[in-house]
Amino acid sequence: MQRPVVSVYSKEKKVVDQVAMPAVFTAPIRDDTVQFVHSNMAKNRRQAHGVFWKQGHQHSAESWGTGRAVARIPRIGGSGTSRSGQGAFGNMCRKGRMFAPLKTWRKWHRKINLNQKRHAVASALAAAAVAPLVLARGHNVNAVPELPLVIDSLNVESTKALLATLHNIGASGDLARVRASKSSRAGSNKQRYSRFKIAKGPLVVYGDENPMIKRTARNLPGVDTCSVHRLNLLQLAPGGHLGRFVIFTKDAFTHLNNVFGTYREKGVEKSGYQLNRNMMACADLARIINSDQVQGKLRAIRHNAIAKKTTNKNALKNHTFMQKLNPYHKTQRALEVKAVAARQVARKAALKHKYSKAGRAEKAIRTKRFNSVKADLEQSFRDAQKIVDDEAAAGVFNEADLQ
């Protein structure tokens, strides 16, 4: 729920006025948009750099080719030194080039949609009014009377007076945190970038009525200044993290509606810009679900209902499921069991008879009959063979006729 008004404090931390809350503080807080825009904007400060285009190739080297049982990497020419014959040029070689050397024609900068940048700035401003986000970012704002913090005027003549004002309104804890955070960069980064690194403190957003603030705050560690007409996402969300501690002057705070507009009117300075709207008017899902309008349309809770667990069953293994598919299955299975039992009984009876006295007698009779028939067949074969031999000897037919 948006607060209708915000208190305006004097330099002595006394409420002197109240102003209406600008509509930009109700914009959707889109962390994904802020991180995307910030990462692309930060790339626009980079300077092109690359490796010397001849680096690693300034050798008199040539490959020995095949047939010498060595790799085909180019090798240093000459003789008489340990360097001759060593590999060159390759990224795996001593004094060779790097793999994929940096080129100055790389795509260093990024283009960002204008409306997307404006949405990100509005989102960062809205996050600056949420105390948990400001605390989560690391700012010490426990002594600050209100967020967003609006000061009547910061148009002071000296840095000393500005520092006293910041102490009076409760920003001393955050300034002390910034001073204690100063540390040296690790390793070779001391030579490459700024030698020291320091945390971010409060950001003072001023208007046209406070022209001195930029000069008086420039020597305070961690304190940044920004005109309300030139709000920058890199300052409102350093590192792409929402929730910076922002101090507004009264004239800058009242001018935000002209810069960003409202949900009914478009911004004056950002021509044609309309504040981003939430997809949901109420993001409290629990409140929506538990509302009378939703609960009145839902089915009553069935407390005595038994949850049925359905699983896939194999009818070839599950007889209950097969019975549902084939009502004759139970009868068929009983007949099969009965037939198996009958076959087993008959087999046992046959075995019992086989090894009994009567069974052995029957076997002997069958064997005797078989041997008798076999002897008769053999005698018949011998008689026929004898007749054939006698006729062949008498010359009744030749051997060729038998072929």
ROROKOL-331584 format. One record per residue (C-alpha): residue in one letter; chain; x, y, z. Coordinates in steps of 0.001 Angstrom, whole numbers, plus 500000, padded with zeros to 6 digits. Layout:
BEGIN
atom type->A mol->A X->X Y->Y Z->Z
...
//
This chain:
BEGIN
atom type->M mol->A X->500000 Y->500000 Z->500000
atom type->Q mol->A X->501436 Y->503382 Z->498988
atom type->R mol->A X->501891 Y->505967 Z->501689
atom type->P mol->A X->500086 Y->509182 Z->500736
atom type->V mol->A X->502684 Y->511639 Z->502085
atom type->V mol->A X->506337 Y->511669 Z->503150
atom type->S mol->A X->507782 Y->513840 Z->505906
atom type->V mol->A X->510342 Y->516499 Z->505068
atom type->Y mol->A X->513110 Y->516946 Z->507657
atom type->S mol->A X->515268 Y->519919 Z->508411
atom type->K mol->A X->519020 Y->519816 Z->509028
atom type->E mol->A X->518276 Y->519327 Z->512736
atom type->K mol->A X->516112 Y->516222 Z->512054
atom type->K mol->A X->512818 Y->518031 Z->512678
atom type->V mol->A X->509716 Y->517554 Z->510552
atom type->V mol->A X->509058 Y->520831 Z->508761
atom type->D mol->A X->506718 Y->519790 Z->505940
atom type->Q mol->A X->504996 Y->516908 Z->504166
atom type->V mol->A X->504981 Y->516167 Z->500459
atom type->A mol->A X->503002 Y->513703 Z->498369
atom type->M mol->A X->504696 Y->510416 Z->497522
atom type->P mol->A X->505671 Y->510376 Z->493806
atom type->A mol->A X->504149 Y->507608 Z->491724
atom type->V mol->A X->507581 Y->506264 Z->490737
atom type->F mol->A X->507932 Y->504687 Z->494199
atom type->T mol->A X->505050 Y->502322 Z->493400
atom type->A mol->A X->506745 Y->500998 Z->490237
atom type->P mol->A X->507359 Y->497219 Z->490089
atom type->I mol->A X->510684 Y->496202 Z->491648
atom type->R mol->A X->512189 Y->494121 Z->488842
atom type->D mol->A X->515522 Y->492721 Z->489977
atom type->D mol->A X->516018 Y->490905 Z->486655
atom type->T mol->A X->515572 Y->494104 Z->484618
atom type->V mol->A X->517944 Y->496038 Z->486864
atom type->Q mol->A X->520688 Y->493413 Z->486650
atom type->F mol->A X->520373 Y->493096 Z->482866
atom type->V mol->A X->520493 Y->496857 Z->482240
atom type->H mol->A X->523291 Y->497407 Z->484762
atom type->S mol->A X->525534 Y->494697 Z->483296
atom type->N mol->A X->525111 Y->496141 Z->479807
atom type->M mol->A X->525552 Y->499768 Z->480875
atom type->A mol->A X->528730 Y->498922 Z->482782
atom type->K mol->A X->530262 Y->497589 Z->479571
atom type->N mol->A X->529980 Y->501011 Z->477915
atom type->R mol->A X->532821 Y->502412 Z->480043
atom type->R mol->A X->535337 Y->499879 Z->478776
atom type->Q mol->A X->538236 Y->500890 Z->476569
atom type->A mol->A X->539374 Y->498647 Z->473744
atom type->H mol->A X->542544 Y->496726 Z->474506
atom type->G mol->A X->544329 Y->493833 Z->472923
atom type->V mol->A X->547619 Y->491987 Z->472526
atom type->F mol->A X->550401 Y->493208 Z->470229
atom type->W mol->A X->549570 Y->491622 Z->466901
atom type->K mol->A X->553120 Y->490249 Z->466377
atom type->Q mol->A X->553546 Y->488967 Z->469918
atom type->G mol->A X->554736 Y->485335 Z->469988
atom type->H mol->A X->555497 Y->485264 Z->466265
atom type->Q mol->A X->558762 Y->487238 Z->466316
atom type->H mol->A X->560943 Y->484146 Z->465945
atom type->S mol->A X->562873 Y->482604 Z->463097
atom type->A mol->A X->561044 Y->479290 Z->463329
atom type->E mol->A X->559909 Y->476710 Z->460820
atom type->S mol->A X->558373 Y->473255 Z->461108
atom type->W mol->A X->560649 Y->470269 Z->460463
atom type->G mol->A X->557773 Y->468452 Z->458816
atom type->T mol->A X->557217 Y->464710 Z->459115
atom type->G mol->A X->559693 Y->461855 Z->459242
atom type->R mol->A X->561868 Y->463001 Z->462161
atom type->A mol->A X->559783 Y->461527 Z->464983
atom type->V mol->A X->558938 Y->464956 Z->466453
atom type->A mol->A X->555842 Y->467091 Z->466467
atom type->R mol->A X->555174 Y->469343 Z->463504
atom type->I mol->A X->555206 Y->472529 Z->465644
atom type->P mol->A X->557485 Y->475278 Z->464229
atom type->R mol->A X->560958 Y->475094 Z->465783
atom type->I mol->A X->563677 Y->477699 Z->466351
atom type->G mol->A X->566407 Y->477525 Z->463725
atom type->G mol->A X->570166 Y->477695 Z->464137
atom type->S mol->A X->572455 Y->475621 Z->466350
atom type->G mol->A X->574855 Y->475885 Z->469224
atom type->T mol->A X->572338 Y->476976 Z->471862
atom type->S mol->A X->569660 Y->475240 Z->473899
atom type->R mol->A X->567073 Y->477469 Z->472255
atom type->S mol->A X->567630 Y->476005 Z->468797
atom type->G mol->A X->565193 Y->473265 Z->467977
atom type->Q mol->A X->562699 Y->474327 Z->470637
atom type->G mol->A X->559053 Y->474819 Z->469683
atom type->A mol->A X->557716 Y->478298 Z->468919
atom type->F mol->A X->554571 Y->480208 Z->467923
atom type->G mol->A X->552085 Y->477805 Z->469558
atom type->N mol->A X->550269 Y->478729 Z->472748
atom type->M mol->A X->551800 Y->475672 Z->474454
atom type->C mol->A X->555347 Y->476732 Z->473622
atom type->R mol->A X->557813 Y->478869 Z->475523
atom type->K mol->A X->557549 Y->482502 Z->474408
atom type->G mol->A X->554665 Y->481541 Z->472126
atom type->R mol->A X->551521 Y->483557 Z->471471
atom type->M mol->A X->548433 Y->483276 Z->473656
atom type->F mol->A X->545407 Y->481307 Z->472514
atom type->A mol->A X->542824 Y->483531 Z->470785
atom type->P mol->A X->544604 Y->486859 Z->471412
atom type->L mol->A X->542415 Y->489822 Z->472350
atom type->K mol->A X->541610 Y->492088 Z->469436
atom type->T mol->A X->540713 Y->495753 Z->469587
atom type->W mol->A X->537793 Y->495200 Z->467229
atom type->R mol->A X->535913 Y->493114 Z->469761
atom type->K mol->A X->532350 Y->494228 Z->470505
atom type->W mol->A X->533064 Y->496164 Z->473697
atom type->H mol->A X->529906 Y->498240 Z->474065
atom type->R mol->A X->526237 Y->497331 Z->474269
atom type->K mol->A X->523052 Y->499023 Z->473155
atom type->I mol->A X->520134 Y->498973 Z->475587
atom type->N mol->A X->516507 Y->499782 Z->474904
atom type->L mol->A X->515667 Y->503264 Z->476161
atom type->N mol->A X->512368 Y->502230 Z->477753
atom type->Q mol->A X->514098 Y->499297 Z->479451
atom type->K mol->A X->516667 Y->501638 Z->480994
atom type->R mol->A X->513893 Y->503904 Z->482246
atom type->H mol->A X->512029 Y->500958 Z->483780
atom type->A mol->A X->515225 Y->499884 Z->485541
atom type->V mol->A X->515805 Y->503359 Z->487023
atom type->A mol->A X->512200 Y->503541 Z->488221
atom type->S mol->A X->512554 Y->500095 Z->489785
atom type->A mol->A X->515766 Y->501099 Z->491563
atom type->L mol->A X->514075 Y->504231 Z->492948
atom type->A mol->A X->511139 Y->502173 Z->494221
atom type->A mol->A X->513558 Y->499759 Z->495946
atom type->A mol->A X->515304 Y->502676 Z->497663
atom type->A mol->A X->512069 Y->503305 Z->499609
atom type->V mol->A X->511908 Y->499733 Z->500979
atom type->A mol->A X->513827 Y->499548 Z->504267
atom type->P mol->A X->514445 Y->495753 Z->504226
atom type->L mol->A X->516069 Y->496007 Z->500784
atom type->V mol->A X->518258 Y->498904 Z->501908
atom type->L mol->A X->519337 Y->496984 Z->505020
atom type->A mol->A X->519917 Y->493827 Z->502984
atom type->R mol->A X->522277 Y->495726 Z->500730
atom type->G mol->A X->524420 Y->496511 Z->503770
atom type->H mol->A X->523564 Y->500121 Z->504573
atom type->N mol->A X->523380 Y->501159 Z->508211
atom type->V mol->A X->520085 Y->503071 Z->508311
atom type->N mol->A X->518855 Y->502125 Z->511775
atom type->A mol->A X->519081 Y->505749 Z->512946
atom type->V mol->A X->517372 Y->507178 Z->509857
atom type->P mol->A X->513872 Y->508441 Z->510734
atom type->E mol->A X->512170 Y->507459 Z->507466
atom type->L mol->A X->512679 Y->505982 Z->504016
atom type->P mol->A X->512651 Y->507586 Z->501528
atom type->L mol->A X->514536 Y->510289 Z->503412
atom type->V mol->A X->513712 Y->513846 Z->502271
atom type->I mol->A X->515720 Y->516862 Z->503515
atom type->D mol->A X->514442 Y->520414 Z->503240
atom type->S mol->A X->517732 Y->521741 Z->501848
atom type->L mol->A X->521393 Y->520688 Z->501626
atom type->N mol->A X->522652 Y->523873 Z->500000
atom type->V mol->A X->525507 Y->524441 Z->502454
atom type->E mol->A X->528752 Y->526313 Z->501849
atom type->S mol->A X->531249 Y->523790 Z->503236
atom type->T mol->A X->531888 Y->520086 Z->503448
atom type->K mol->A X->532026 Y->520394 Z->507231
atom type->A mol->A X->528475 Y->521728 Z->507347
atom type->L mol->A X->527244 Y->518964 Z->505024
atom type->L mol->A X->528910 Y->516313 Z->507165
atom type->A mol->A X->527243 Y->517748 Z->510271
atom type->T mol->A X->523871 Y->517619 Z->508518
atom type->L mol->A X->524371 Y->513970 Z->507532
atom type->H mol->A X->525249 Y->513149 Z->511139
atom type->N mol->A X->522119 Y->514901 Z->512394
atom type->I mol->A X->519753 Y->512978 Z->510116
atom type->G mol->A X->521142 Y->509575 Z->511126
atom type->A mol->A X->523570 Y->508781 Z->508291
atom type->S mol->A X->526646 Y->508725 Z->510544
atom type->G mol->A X->526502 Y->504938 Z->510954
atom type->D mol->A X->526609 Y->504391 Z->507210
atom type->L mol->A X->529469 Y->506885 Z->506784
atom type->A mol->A X->531465 Y->505092 Z->509487
atom type->R mol->A X->530836 Y->501760 Z->507734
atom type->V mol->A X->532186 Y->503220 Z->504497
atom type->R mol->A X->535358 Y->504578 Z->506110
atom type->A mol->A X->536051 Y->501248 Z->507820
atom type->S mol->A X->535646 Y->499341 Z->504553
atom type->K mol->A X->538598 Y->500901 Z->502746
atom type->S mol->A X->541079 Y->498199 Z->501763
atom type->S mol->A X->543772 Y->497554 Z->499207
atom type->R mol->A X->543105 Y->495471 Z->496132
atom type->A mol->A X->544652 Y->492013 Z->495990
atom type->G mol->A X->547562 Y->490988 Z->493788
atom type->S mol->A X->548409 Y->492727 Z->490543
atom type->N mol->A X->545091 Y->494584 Z->490543
atom type->K mol->A X->546867 Y->497275 Z->492549
atom type->Q mol->A X->548620 Y->498262 Z->489323
atom type->R mol->A X->545702 Y->497817 Z->486951
atom type->Y mol->A X->542814 Y->499574 Z->488651
atom type->S mol->A X->542320 Y->501942 Z->491543
atom type->R mol->A X->544682 Y->500809 Z->494278
atom type->F mol->A X->542036 Y->500935 Z->496992
atom type->K mol->A X->538432 Y->499840 Z->497101
atom type->I mol->A X->535710 Y->501258 Z->499319
atom type->A mol->A X->532061 Y->500538 Z->499989
atom type->K mol->A X->529209 Y->502660 Z->498674
atom type->G mol->A X->527569 Y->505068 Z->501093
atom type->P mol->A X->524512 Y->507300 Z->500698
atom type->L mol->A X->523514 Y->508812 Z->497366
atom type->V mol->A X->522330 Y->512419 Z->497531
atom type->V mol->A X->519786 Y->513297 Z->494832
atom type->Y mol->A X->519509 Y->517068 Z->494461
atom type->G mol->A X->517560 Y->519529 Z->492351
atom type->D mol->A X->518163 Y->522939 Z->490848
atom type->E mol->A X->517758 Y->524676 Z->494215
atom type->N mol->A X->520829 Y->522909 Z->495678
atom type->P mol->A X->523679 Y->523650 Z->493250
atom type->M mol->A X->526412 Y->523551 Z->495943
atom type->I mol->A X->525868 Y->519949 Z->497002
atom type->K mol->A X->528000 Y->518464 Z->494241
atom type->R mol->A X->531061 Y->520486 Z->495286
atom type->T mol->A X->530662 Y->520127 Z->499044
atom type->A mol->A X->530124 Y->516332 Z->498931
atom type->R mol->A X->532938 Y->515428 Z->496566
atom type->N mol->A X->535495 Y->514907 Z->499372
atom type->L mol->A X->533278 Y->512717 Z->501567
atom type->P mol->A X->534239 Y->509031 Z->501180
atom type->G mol->A X->531385 Y->506886 Z->499898
atom type->V mol->A X->528985 Y->509799 Z->499345
atom type->D mol->A X->527806 Y->510206 Z->495758
atom type->T mol->A X->525670 Y->512950 Z->494268
atom type->C mol->A X->523309 Y->512883 Z->491323
atom type->S mol->A X->520954 Y->515401 Z->489796
atom type->V mol->A X->517301 Y->514407 Z->489683
atom type->H mol->A X->517340 Y->515250 Z->485981
atom type->R mol->A X->520209 Y->512792 Z->485316
atom type->L mol->A X->519457 Y->509780 Z->487491
atom type->N mol->A X->521884 Y->506976 Z->486735
atom type->L mol->A X->521270 Y->503278 Z->487337
atom type->L mol->A X->524984 Y->502712 Z->487972
atom type->Q mol->A X->524622 Y->504919 Z->491050
atom type->L mol->A X->521124 Y->503864 Z->492119
atom type->A mol->A X->522002 Y->500146 Z->491998
atom type->P mol->A X->525794 Y->499695 Z->492179
atom type->G mol->A X->526800 Y->496227 Z->491096
atom type->G mol->A X->523252 Y->495617 Z->489898
atom type->H mol->A X->522042 Y->495285 Z->493520
atom type->L mol->A X->518853 Y->497090 Z->494505
atom type->G mol->A X->518338 Y->499075 Z->497685
atom type->R mol->A X->520855 Y->501917 Z->497844
atom type->F mol->A X->520470 Y->504425 Z->500652
atom type->V mol->A X->519225 Y->507561 Z->498852
atom type->I mol->A X->518799 Y->511016 Z->500407
atom type->F mol->A X->516518 Y->513378 Z->498475
atom type->T mol->A X->516304 Y->517122 Z->498685
atom type->K mol->A X->512773 Y->518469 Z->498762
atom type->D mol->A X->512944 Y->520103 Z->495347
atom type->A mol->A X->514299 Y->516900 Z->493768
atom type->F mol->A X->511656 Y->514758 Z->495470
atom type->T mol->A X->508760 Y->516910 Z->494297
atom type->H mol->A X->510205 Y->516951 Z->490774
atom type->L mol->A X->510089 Y->513148 Z->490332
atom type->N mol->A X->506523 Y->513221 Z->488997
atom type->N mol->A X->507643 Y->515562 Z->486224
atom type->V mol->A X->510555 Y->513271 Z->485362
atom type->F mol->A X->508821 Y->509892 Z->485410
atom type->G mol->A X->505166 Y->510905 Z->485247
atom type->T mol->A X->502347 Y->509018 Z->486911
atom type->Y mol->A X->500106 Y->506135 Z->485910
atom type->R mol->A X->497667 Y->508641 Z->484376
atom type->E mol->A X->500102 Y->511139 Z->482847
atom type->K mol->A X->503288 Y->510599 Z->480894
atom type->G mol->A X->506630 Y->512011 Z->482007
atom type->V mol->A X->507519 Y->515524 Z->480910
atom type->E mol->A X->511298 Y->515174 Z->480798
atom type->K mol->A X->511187 Y->511576 Z->479582
atom type->S mol->A X->508788 Y->512308 Z->476754
atom type->G mol->A X->506306 Y->509541 Z->476077
atom type->Y mol->A X->507414 Y->507436 Z->479061
atom type->Q mol->A X->504714 Y->505708 Z->481074
atom type->L mol->A X->505452 Y->503956 Z->484358
atom type->N mol->A X->505546 Y->500201 Z->484163
atom type->R mol->A X->502467 Y->498509 Z->485611
atom type->N mol->A X->502345 Y->495399 Z->487743
atom type->M mol->A X->500899 Y->492273 Z->486175
atom type->M mol->A X->499076 Y->491698 Z->489478
atom type->A mol->A X->497436 Y->494507 Z->491423
atom type->C mol->A X->497884 Y->492422 Z->494603
atom type->A mol->A X->500914 Y->490173 Z->494806
atom type->D mol->A X->499794 Y->488598 Z->498094
atom type->L mol->A X->498761 Y->485190 Z->496764
atom type->A mol->A X->497766 Y->483889 Z->500186
atom type->R mol->A X->495362 Y->486800 Z->500581
atom type->I mol->A X->493859 Y->486143 Z->497139
atom type->I mol->A X->493433 Y->482403 Z->497684
atom type->N mol->A X->491930 Y->482807 Z->501143
atom type->S mol->A X->489544 Y->485560 Z->500068
atom type->D mol->A X->485790 Y->484942 Z->500309
atom type->Q mol->A X->485342 Y->485438 Z->496574
atom type->V mol->A X->487736 Y->482567 Z->495729
atom type->Q mol->A X->486835 Y->480271 Z->498600
atom type->G mol->A X->483133 Y->480606 Z->497807
atom type->K mol->A X->483696 Y->479002 Z->494392
atom type->L mol->A X->485773 Y->476072 Z->495616
atom type->R mol->A X->484494 Y->472582 Z->496352
atom type->A mol->A X->484130 Y->471711 Z->500018
atom type->I mol->A X->486943 Y->469737 Z->501620
atom type->R mol->A X->486185 Y->466004 Z->501790
atom type->H mol->A X->487620 Y->464945 Z->505133
atom type->N mol->A X->486479 Y->461286 Z->504904
atom type->A mol->A X->487599 Y->460735 Z->501367
atom type->I mol->A X->490042 Y->457889 Z->500875
atom type->A mol->A X->492784 Y->458585 Z->498444
atom type->K mol->A X->492846 Y->455859 Z->495827
atom type->K mol->A X->496224 Y->454975 Z->494506
atom type->T mol->A X->496063 Y->453802 Z->490936
atom type->T mol->A X->498934 Y->451794 Z->489538
atom type->N mol->A X->499486 Y->450007 Z->486276
atom type->K mol->A X->499120 Y->446234 Z->486729
atom type->N mol->A X->500170 Y->443347 Z->484488
atom type->A mol->A X->497154 Y->441141 Z->483746
atom type->L mol->A X->499408 Y->438178 Z->482956
atom type->K mol->A X->500761 Y->438237 Z->486513
atom type->N mol->A X->497876 Y->439725 Z->488483
atom type->H mol->A X->494896 Y->437300 Z->488532
atom type->T mol->A X->492553 Y->439866 Z->490090
atom type->F mol->A X->493182 Y->442321 Z->487275
atom type->M mol->A X->492892 Y->439523 Z->484666
atom type->Q mol->A X->489515 Y->438516 Z->486159
atom type->K mol->A X->488258 Y->442057 Z->485455
atom type->L mol->A X->489385 Y->441790 Z->481861
atom type->N mol->A X->488284 Y->438144 Z->481319
atom type->P mol->A X->485375 Y->436918 Z->483495
atom type->Y mol->A X->486044 Y->433281 Z->482371
atom type->H mol->A X->489632 Y->433437 Z->483685
atom type->K mol->A X->488812 Y->431984 Z->487121
atom type->T mol->A X->486964 Y->428956 Z->485667
atom type->Q mol->A X->489651 Y->428420 Z->483056
atom type->R mol->A X->492368 Y->428493 Z->485680
atom type->A mol->A X->490472 Y->425979 Z->487880
atom type->L mol->A X->490127 Y->423590 Z->484916
atom type->E mol->A X->493828 Y->423922 Z->484158
atom type->V mol->A X->494740 Y->423140 Z->487760
atom type->K mol->A X->492390 Y->420119 Z->487717
atom type->A mol->A X->493869 Y->418826 Z->484439
atom type->V mol->A X->497418 Y->419189 Z->485766
atom type->A mol->A X->496491 Y->417250 Z->488896
atom type->A mol->A X->494860 Y->414496 Z->486784
atom type->R mol->A X->497980 Y->414208 Z->484605
atom type->Q mol->A X->500158 Y->413900 Z->487660
atom type->V mol->A X->497926 Y->411155 Z->489110
atom type->A mol->A X->497948 Y->409252 Z->485794
atom type->R mol->A X->501732 Y->409550 Z->485545
atom type->K mol->A X->502211 Y->408246 Z->489055
atom type->A mol->A X->499875 Y->405311 Z->488344
atom type->A mol->A X->501730 Y->404515 Z->485123
atom type->L mol->A X->505069 Y->404562 Z->486887
atom type->K mol->A X->503716 Y->402371 Z->489670
atom type->H mol->A X->502360 Y->399841 Z->487160
atom type->K mol->A X->505598 Y->399909 Z->485159
atom type->Y mol->A X->507727 Y->398808 Z->488065
atom type->S mol->A X->505182 Y->396307 Z->489462
atom type->K mol->A X->505292 Y->392498 Z->488864
atom type->A mol->A X->502474 Y->392637 Z->486309
atom type->G mol->A X->504159 Y->395542 Z->484551
atom type->R mol->A X->507450 Y->393689 Z->484278
atom type->A mol->A X->505614 Y->390658 Z->482906
atom type->E mol->A X->503906 Y->392780 Z->480268
atom type->K mol->A X->507253 Y->394293 Z->479346
atom type->A mol->A X->508756 Y->390824 Z->478969
atom type->I mol->A X->505868 Y->389729 Z->476715
atom type->R mol->A X->506259 Y->392883 Z->474576
atom type->T mol->A X->509976 Y->392266 Z->474316
atom type->K mol->A X->509427 Y->388624 Z->473328
atom type->R mol->A X->506909 Y->389663 Z->470655
atom type->F mol->A X->509261 Y->392319 Z->469366
atom type->N mol->A X->512152 Y->389876 Z->469146
atom type->S mol->A X->509937 Y->387290 Z->467385
atom type->V mol->A X->508757 Y->389772 Z->464777
atom type->K mol->A X->512327 Y->390975 Z->464340
atom type->A mol->A X->513582 Y->387395 Z->463762
atom type->D mol->A X->510834 Y->386718 Z->461226
atom type->L mol->A X->511718 Y->389868 Z->459302
atom type->E mol->A X->515381 Y->388996 Z->459293
atom type->Q mol->A X->514605 Y->385430 Z->458047
atom type->S mol->A X->512374 Y->386813 Z->455290
atom type->F mol->A X->515174 Y->389158 Z->454221
atom type->R mol->A X->517698 Y->386317 Z->454131
atom type->D mol->A X->515349 Y->384116 Z->452055
atom type->A mol->A X->514773 Y->386889 Z->449549
atom type->Q mol->A X->518493 Y->387550 Z->449292
atom type->K mol->A X->519146 Y->383848 Z->448663
atom type->I mol->A X->516579 Y->383709 Z->445853
atom type->V mol->A X->518205 Y->386736 Z->444222
atom type->D mol->A X->521665 Y->385181 Z->444482
atom type->D mol->A X->520451 Y->381848 Z->443007
atom type->E mol->A X->518761 Y->383528 Z->440043
atom type->A mol->A X->521792 Y->385668 Z->439395
atom type->A mol->A X->523976 Y->382564 Z->439412
atom type->A mol->A X->521617 Y->380819 Z->436976
atom type->G mol->A X->521855 Y->383805 Z->434594
atom type->V mol->A X->518216 Y->384741 Z->434787
atom type->F mol->A X->519239 Y->388449 Z->434937
atom type->N mol->A X->522492 Y->390388 Z->434987
atom type->E mol->A X->523956 Y->392686 Z->437620
atom type->A mol->A X->523171 Y->395600 Z->435323
atom type->D mol->A X->519470 Y->394871 Z->435606
atom type->L mol->A X->519748 Y->395164 Z->439358
atom type->Q mol->A X->521313 Y->398633 Z->439110
//
